[in-house]
Amino acid sequence: MGAPPGASDEAIVSGYRATRDPDLFRVLVERHQDRVLRLVASILGPFADRDAEEVTQEVFVRVHERLDTFRGESRFSTWLHRLAYNRAVELRRRARLRFAHVPCEDLAAAPAPEGPHEAALESERERAVARLVEELPDVYRAVLHLHYWMDQSVEEIAGTLDVPAGTVKSYLARARARLRERARARGIQGLE
Amino acid sequence: MHDPAEPLIRRALRRRPPPRLGPAFAEEVLRRLVADQQRAVPRGRAAARRGLAVATWLLAGVASVAVLAHVEWSTGPRALAWGLALVAVPLAYSATLWPGRFLALLALCGGPLPGGASEQPPGARTR
């Protein structure tokens, strides 16, 4: 069987509940897998892409377990993203307890790409800012990634985090302010 | 309002290439779901076994109390009987839950008795 082309996620969910046809669930997975992966990867941080794939798989298993609790009060994608976000944040917190923190100075010691002076400087600045983002608290790091890396709108992020859009705007502003403060403290230019 | 820091943050985050999933990802998820469902069946069996153990334990407890309440013994034997019952009830419970360990315990207790496992001097070789 399978889903008719163009069927909404919600229609597929109710179809799957009624028939338990694995092809319907496969459609849901294929539709959302890349976005869920990027969401999870943005929370887990760089160097954890393999973990991100594993967590993405786990998220879909959880979705399957809890599909009967989906009431349709929000869009399926919002519900799915919220579930993925919560799981990834939980894992990141646990991982922080397991793995030693890498000092920022060590990361900064990584060689910069060769090339014309200005380009190398710019590249180094970008790398420094990316490192500063990784040091931010979970929620600020998440909103920055969702907005600037995943191109999610403020409304989409609000759905994922289950907070009002105004709160997301304020998180974004505060995240940028913190970045600016830290950049100033370390002599990184370009964020003023 | 536009923040002048935005372009740099965007460029900084986009340095990281988006991760990619393997082509068989959806297939793997479905396989994992099937495996989880198959694992759920023995879990049901374990719950039934635990239920049986609790029922046995309760039955042994009630029977002990019923017998002991009707026996007219003097204080000494009565205390001994209560003591035995208090040992027998948890043993009955463990025997149903972990029959292997229970048998091992019996074998261990039976070791020092006549006919039980003989103690060997260190270094003795068995054939």
Interface residues (C-beta under 8 A of the other chain):
Chain A: P22 F25 R26 V29 E30 Q33 D34 L37 R38 A41 P46 D49 A52 E53 T56 Q57 F60 V61 H64 R125 E126 R127 A128 V129 A130 V133 L144 H145 Y148 W149 A173 R176 L179 R180 G190 L191 E192
Chain B: D3 P4 A5 E6 L8 I9 R10 R11 A12 L13 R14 R15 R16 P18 P19 R20 L21 G22 F25 A26 E27 E28 V29 L30 R32 L33 D36
